[in-house]
Amino acid sequence: MQPTHTQVAEPATDPVTAQTVTPARALRAAALHLTRHGWVQGSYYDQTAAVFTPAACVVGAIGMVCYGGPVEAPAQHFDQPGWAEFEAAVTHLDRFVSAWHGADSAYGFNDEPGRNAQEVLDVLAEAADVWELLHVSCPVCGEPVYSRPPTDWHMPESWPVPAYSHRDGTPLCPVSGSDGVTPALPVLAGGA
């Protein structure tokens, strides 16, 4: 930064990097698992599967992405790496389906008779969007952000496409740094 540049107030929160596992990212990754490998009701995983990435229920899919593979009773792996991320994602999903869909839990939502895979995928996307709306923002303007690439990214193909955008699809506000002017990294709101 040059002495003539105006310093933007330092955010009091941590930047969200590619390595940050948020409940929203876990929920979106679980949706991707279900899309690729299938969805089941009544058990965490397809009990007849002979593959490492079986079809799963919504909670089993969250377990797959947080633990790196299928585990029995994912909510009981307190000492395992990934448990905190699993617990945060399932807790948010429980609250979301309770408030917006009248289900007692993610388990109950998944196993409700007549439920279909598309409804589960839609709820995962909605819950992820709500978590980000409440917990992730642009450090420059303070607006909530989505963990989706900008819809109007007009930079050369050699430039990496940002993983986050403002809710209107524009890149996050520009900031100056060692790589020149780039979109800001989003930040987590305090306590997220």
Secondary structure as UniProt FT lines:
FT   TURN            3..4
FT   TURN            18..19
FT   HELIX           23..37
FT   TURN            47..48
FT   HELIX           58..67
FT   HELIX           74..76
FT   TURN            78..79
FT   TURN            81..82
FT   HELIX           83..101
FT   HELIX           106..111
FT   TURN            113..114
FT   HELIX           117..135
FT   STRAND          136..137
FT   TURN            139..141
FT   STRAND          144..146
FT   TURN            151..152
FT   TURN            157..158
FT   STRAND          165..166
FT   TURN            167..168
FT   STRAND          174..177
FT   TURN            178..179
FT   STRAND          180..183
FT   STRAND          187..188
FT   TURN            190..191
//
